[in-house]
């Protein structure tokens, strides 16, 4: 409930940023042929949380980005390459 409240109080630009970031995470995960469940098993995360991140509904922490990047095999900076959207 608290997370939903935070997302609802974000500006449109902030919401857009989270959506693009989530899409990039999902693209990188799929390019490595990994399912959400594969990644979640590697980083001990609930699938619903990863889904919320990938769909821009959850503001991901820096540490979680690091864990996701390590599990996928990419550097965090690759999640921030928005030039392809």
C-alpha positions in Angstrom: 0.0 0.0 0.0 2.8 2.4 0.9 4.6 1.7 -2.4 1.5 2.4 -4.4 1.1 5.6 -2.5 4.6 6.7 -3.5 4.0 5.9 -7.2 0.8 7.8 -7.1 2.5 10.9 -5.8 5.2 10.9 -8.5 5.3 13.4 -11.4 4.5 12.1 -14.8 8.2 12.4 -15.8 9.2 10.3 -12.8 6.6 7.7 -13.7 7.8 7.7 -17.3 11.4 7.2 -16.0 10.4 4.1 -14.0 8.6 2.6 -17.0 11.5 3.1 -19.3 13.9 1.7 -16.7 11.6 -1.3 -16.2 11.4 -1.9 -19.9 15.1 -1.8 -20.2 15.6 -4.4 -17.4 13.0 -6.7 -19.0 14.7 -6.3 -22.4 18.1 -7.1 -21.0 16.7 -10.1 -19.1 15.0 -11.5 -22.2 18.1 -11.0 -24.3 19.9 -13.3 -21.9 17.1 -15.9 -22.2 16.2 -15.6 -18.6 12.7 -15.7 -17.2 11.5 -13.6 -14.3 11.5 -16.7 -12.2 15.1 -17.4 -13.1 16.3 -14.0 -12.0 14.1 -14.1 -8.8 15.7 -17.5 -7.8 19.2 -16.0 -8.2 18.5 -12.9 -6.1 15.9 -14.2 -3.7 13.1 -11.9 -4.8 9.4 -12.5 -5.2 8.3 -12.6 -8.9 5.6 -10.1 -8.2 8.3 -7.6 -7.1 10.4 -8.1 -10.3 7.2 -7.8 -12.3 6.3 -4.5 -10.6 9.8 -3.2 -11.3 9.7 -4.2 -14.9 6.3 -2.6 -15.4 7.3 0.7 -13.8 5.1 0.2 -10.8 7.8 0.0 -8.2 10.7 2.4 -7.5 13.7 0.1 -7.5 16.6 0.6 -5.1 20.3 0.9 -6.2 21.1 -2.4 -4.4 18.3 -4.2 -6.1 19.5 -2.9 -9.5 22.9 -4.2 -8.7 21.5 -7.6 -7.8 19.4 -7.8 -11.0 22.4 -6.7 -13.1 24.6 -9.3 -11.6 22.0 -12.0 -12.1 21.5 -11.0 -15.7 25.1 -10.5 -16.4 25.0 -6.8 -17.3 26.3 -3.6 -15.8 23.8 -1.3 -14.2 24.6 1.5 -16.6 23.1 -0.6 -19.4 19.7 -0.2 -17.7 20.0 3.5 -18.2 20.6 3.5 -21.9 17.4 5.2 -22.9 18.6 6.1 -26.4 16.7 3.2 -27.9 13.2 4.1 -26.7 
